[in-house]
Amino acid sequence: MHLAKELSKGKKNLFWRYFFSKELLVFDKPRPIGIQLLLDRLSRGLVAIVTGRPERLRHITLRQLKMLGIPVKQIWRLEMQSDSNTRKSIYFKLETILSIYYEGFPVVEVHDDELEVLMSIRRYLPKTRLYLHSNDQVIELR
């Protein structure tokens, strides 16, 4: 993220282009605690990954998960934004998670590194357990 900020020199549209570039994606690594929790949740039931990454990065994202030891075939759904979507990821994540809920699947817990995403989900799914990932910590919001 820091490299994308430096390269974009404060220009928001350039920041996202750099941030989601295939070349810089190797620097966007999941937190170890996030990987541990993902492995644990895969053993418990259906897991959907809802990410703000664009669809064009699906193959690279799956490869990255495999390299981290994630059995990607056990991931129920990997939801990514369309390449043409320019909205903030909060809206995509909220709509996608609510869509899963309205399809009849319980949304037991949601993990994200943006408090705004979790608070928006709380408004619609108040019984869902919410986990904020920040640095190397995971905080359950109550």
C-alpha positions as CSV (number, residue, x, y, z in Angstrom):
1,M,0.0,0.0,0.0
2,H,2.8,2.4,0.9
3,L,4.5,1.8,-2.5
4,A,1.2,2.5,-4.3
5,K,0.9,5.8,-2.3
6,E,4.4,6.8,-3.3
7,L,4.0,6.0,-6.9
8,S,0.6,7.8,-7.3
9,K,1.9,11.0,-5.6
10,G,-1.5,11.7,-4.1
11,K,-3.6,11.1,-7.2
12,K,-6.5,8.8,-6.1
13,N,-7.2,7.2,-9.5
14,L,-3.5,6.4,-9.9
15,F,-3.3,5.0,-6.4
16,W,-5.9,2.3,-7.2
17,R,-4.3,1.5,-10.5
18,Y,-1.0,0.9,-8.8
19,F,-2.6,-0.8,-5.8
20,F,-4.4,-3.4,-8.0
21,S,-1.6,-3.8,-10.5
22,K,-0.4,-7.4,-11.1
23,E,3.2,-6.3,-10.5
24,L,2.5,-4.8,-7.0
25,L,0.1,-7.5,-5.9
26,V,3.0,-9.6,-4.5
27,F,3.3,-6.8,-1.8
28,D,-0.4,-7.1,-0.8
29,K,0.1,-10.1,1.5
30,P,-2.6,-11.3,3.9
31,R,-1.8,-11.1,7.6
32,P,-0.7,-14.5,9.2
33,I,-3.5,-14.4,11.7
34,G,-6.0,-14.0,8.8
35,I,-4.6,-17.1,7.1
36,Q,-4.8,-19.0,10.4
37,L,-8.4,-18.0,10.8
38,L,-9.3,-18.8,7.2
39,L,-7.9,-22.3,7.6
40,D,-9.9,-22.8,10.8
41,R,-13.1,-21.5,9.3
42,L,-12.7,-23.7,6.2
43,S,-12.8,-26.7,8.6
44,R,-16.1,-25.5,10.1
45,G,-18.3,-24.9,7.0
46,L,-18.9,-22.8,4.0
47,V,-16.5,-19.9,3.5
48,A,-17.0,-17.0,1.0
49,I,-14.2,-14.6,0.4
50,V,-15.5,-11.2,-0.6
51,T,-12.7,-8.9,-1.7
52,G,-12.4,-5.5,-3.2
53,R,-9.8,-6.8,-5.7
54,P,-11.0,-6.6,-9.3
55,E,-12.0,-9.7,-11.2
56,R,-8.9,-9.5,-13.5
57,L,-6.8,-10.5,-10.4
58,R,-8.8,-13.7,-9.7
59,H,-6.1,-16.1,-11.1
60,I,-3.3,-14.3,-9.2
61,T,-5.4,-14.2,-6.0
62,L,-6.0,-17.9,-6.1
63,R,-2.4,-18.6,-6.8
64,Q,-1.4,-16.4,-3.9
65,L,-3.8,-18.2,-1.6
66,K,-2.4,-21.6,-2.7
67,M,1.1,-20.5,-2.0
68,L,0.0,-19.6,1.5
69,G,-1.3,-23.1,2.1
70,I,-5.0,-22.4,1.6
71,P,-6.8,-25.3,0.0
72,V,-8.6,-23.1,-2.5
73,K,-11.0,-25.9,-3.6
74,Q,-12.6,-25.7,-0.2
75,I,-13.5,-22.0,-0.6
76,W,-17.2,-22.0,-1.4
77,R,-17.2,-18.6,-3.2
78,L,-14.6,-16.0,-4.2
79,E,-16.4,-12.8,-4.9
80,M,-14.5,-10.0,-6.6
81,Q,-15.5,-6.7,-8.0
82,S,-16.0,-6.3,-11.7
83,D,-13.1,-4.7,-13.5
84,S,-15.2,-1.7,-14.4
85,N,-16.5,-1.1,-10.9
86,T,-15.1,2.2,-9.5
87,R,-17.2,2.3,-6.3
88,K,-15.7,2.0,-2.9
89,S,-15.3,-1.6,-1.8
90,I,-17.6,-1.0,1.2
91,Y,-20.6,-0.9,-1.2
92,F,-19.5,-4.0,-3.1
93,K,-18.8,-6.0,0.1
94,L,-22.1,-5.0,1.7
95,E,-24.2,-5.8,-1.3
96,T,-22.4,-9.1,-1.9
97,I,-22.7,-10.3,1.7
98,L,-26.3,-9.3,1.9
99,S,-26.9,-11.1,-1.4
100,I,-25.5,-14.3,0.1
101,Y,-27.7,-13.8,3.1
102,Y,-30.8,-13.3,0.9
103,E,-30.0,-16.4,-1.0
104,G,-30.7,-18.3,2.2
105,F,-27.2,-18.8,3.6
106,P,-26.5,-17.8,7.2
107,V,-23.7,-15.2,7.5
108,V,-22.2,-16.3,10.8
109,E,-19.2,-14.0,10.9
110,V,-17.5,-11.4,8.8
111,H,-13.8,-10.4,8.9
112,D,-12.5,-7.2,7.4
113,D,-9.8,-4.6,7.9
114,E,-12.1,-1.7,7.4
115,L,-14.3,-0.7,10.4
116,E,-16.7,1.1,8.0
117,V,-17.4,-2.2,6.2
118,L,-18.2,-4.0,9.5
119,M,-20.4,-1.2,10.8
120,S,-22.4,-1.2,7.6
121,I,-22.9,-5.0,7.9
122,R,-23.9,-4.6,11.5
123,R,-26.9,-2.4,10.5
124,Y,-28.4,-5.1,8.3
125,L,-27.1,-8.3,10.0
126,P,-27.0,-7.5,13.8
127,K,-26.5,-11.1,14.9
128,T,-23.4,-11.7,12.7
129,R,-20.1,-11.8,14.5
130,L,-17.8,-9.1,13.3
131,Y,-14.0,-9.2,13.4
132,L,-11.7,-6.2,12.7
133,H,-8.3,-7.1,11.4
134,S,-5.7,-4.4,12.2
135,N,-2.0,-5.0,11.9
136,D,-1.4,-8.4,13.5
137,Q,-4.5,-8.2,15.7
138,V,-8.1,-9.4,15.3
139,I,-10.7,-7.6,17.4
140,E,-14.2,-9.0,17.8
141,L,-16.6,-6.1,17.7
142,R,-19.5,-6.3,20.2
